[in-house]
């Protein structure tokens, strides 16, 4: 069976993905691959692989049936144990807890004071508390390809968010700590020791490399490393586990411990270390592989690395198939599999150290391409070179240095004086990373590939490896991959379909118009969150931002990097507050504002930021019009340059996809009357003014405009009560069909030529 476990792993994987709700294109690709291999197999191997598929299918079915909550959502009192992750972030306490019924919950608690925050830092793994709170379903994705927190938690067997109303330490006590909780306790104390003894510049990196905790890392550093394709260095990777294991083994041998006893010590140490490091998929994979190889050596049945990888995959799959959904799991096994298969062919060609490093980086990047395009919608072009310099620095200097100093500091505290020079060096490296990440073409935005293109991408990557192995030439491989990415970008950019999309950005407006064949991209308003003053202790490490956390991922997922016209209807924060967050990341041809609206501070700040990025800003003038292809646009309001608020919103009339549209901003009854008197408005679709406020959407306006559909952009459970009942009743009276972002999430009208259909993110 030696060398054959890879077949068992593959066929088990195929059986498992047929039992779980997995993307159909993934099923198709791996099923066809398994079918091809099954035809090539001979004798008993065929029967064994068929049995592996069937057995894995039933194991997956068993896990799927257990994949549900025991709670109804009506419960209000809980006894919970703090088990794993606990984060005190500003005025928020977030933790994963386990209820007395045995189910995991995601706890969230808003702290009332700094004193309370200091007290609750005493909460440690193993602490039991009686808590009053409510269960809420986690937020689901409200825009296409948006982050689905509900699915994310469900894949970790967590189905509810526990919003705590009251949490008192007087109701808490330390229960008997399990072995796992004790290890998590050591981990928490280890991170605290880093915070207490390490220089501030080294704390984030030390916590990430030694304990797998990235909560201290600054957002700017994370972004820079992501753009360079080296974000894996800010976590414990399989390479780090291998280096640490080799270092410990060498140390044990040098101090006189026998090989057999050293191997036994490592077998005990590795499971403990996997938990100390946070239990991320790459760490678990590397530890499992090392354990299997050590056990095979102990029992004199030496495993090939490919066998160890395959068996670790099988163990993880049987233990928890839902790890398949984690990006870290997918990348870890794909890259490891590719490196092992390439080790005796592709990776053996280069002679120099730099040549081998470049080959390893290239194999890793090719293997991860489909995953990166699907989950992150972009590819880092600098990663091939960046890894050559950053990997040796982190793996052979920074990690060993931090590890040795951390361990020795328990016995000899003066060794900590070596840290400031190391911190200064790291700061210089981070500065270089941040500078290079801003250079042109650091990343290529590809958008999320369709199911067909995802399968094609996997096949192209496979062909690239086969060609590289046989020809030993890399240039055609890069050409093949460039062609694949270009095909993805072109199909996204020059689609024959057009769309009018009302993006769900909460309480606010953001409407995106994409004309077919790349004729134009127009964004009407951006939404935005009104900033509130917070005391220093209340500030979270990363505030939620509409532009960076909703709009940019949305545009990236669709391969959009250019906005031809950014139309800011008026100077309300919930319409334009996120505009400045887009300027550094999107190519803007021009910004159009309501005449005179710069008298408001938020618009003035927006104009100043636009100038920084050399983006022209101009007024949208009364009855200004333009035409692109079969689509035409015209501003119908305001008529003067004296800005007075909502009623001076830019009102845009458009003919798109053979339909007549009216985008009204926050225009109220006075403007609606002027539109009716001057233009005799008749439209098919109207964006309901002011989020459905009763100050807009007057009866004479609806009676004259006779829209077939009305779209209301309002936040879910917003504090203003939008849309108001009177407006909804008025629309129903005139038989206007209503779409609402608070109920339906993103609302999209997709058209070809003069015909189109509506679709929503939430059915």
Secondary structure, 3 states (H helix, E strand, C coil): CCCCHHHHHHHHHHHHHHHCCCCHHHHHHHHHHHHHHHHHCCCHHHHHHHHHHHHHHHHHHHHHHCCCCCCCCCCCEEEEEEEEEEEEECCEEEEEEEECCCCEEEEEEECCCHHHHHHHCCCCCCEEEEEEEEEECCCCCCCCCCCCHHHHHHCCCEEEEEEEEECCHHHEEECCCCHHHHHHHHHHHHHHHHHHHCCHHHHHHHHHHHHCCCCCCCHHHHHHHHHCCCHHHHCCCHHHHHHHHHHHHHHHHHCCCCHHHHHHHHHHHHHHHHHHCCCCHHHHHHHHHHHHHHHHHHCCCCCCHHHHHHHHHHHHHHHCHHHHHCHHHHHHHHHHHHHHHHCCCHHHHCCCHHHHHHHHHHHHHHHHHHHHHHHHCEEECCHHHHHHHHHHHHHHHHHHHHHHHHHHHHHCHHHHHHHHHHHHHHHHHHHHHHHHHCCCCCEEECCCCCHHHHHHHHHHHHHHHHHHHHHCCCHHHHHHHHHHHHHHHHHHHCCCCEEEEECCCCCCCCEEEEEHHHCEEEEECCCCCCCCCCCHHHCCCCCCCHHHHHHHHHHHHCCCCEECEEEECCCCHHHHCCHHHHHCCCEECEEEECCCHHHCHHHHHHHHHHHHCCCEEEECCCCCEEEECCEEEEEEECCCCCCCCHHHCCEEEEEECCEEEEECCCCCHHHHHHHHHHHCCCCCEEECHHHHCCCCCCHHHHHHHCCCEEEECCCCCCCCCCCCHHHHHHHHHCCCEEEEHHHHCCEEEEEECCEEEEEECCC
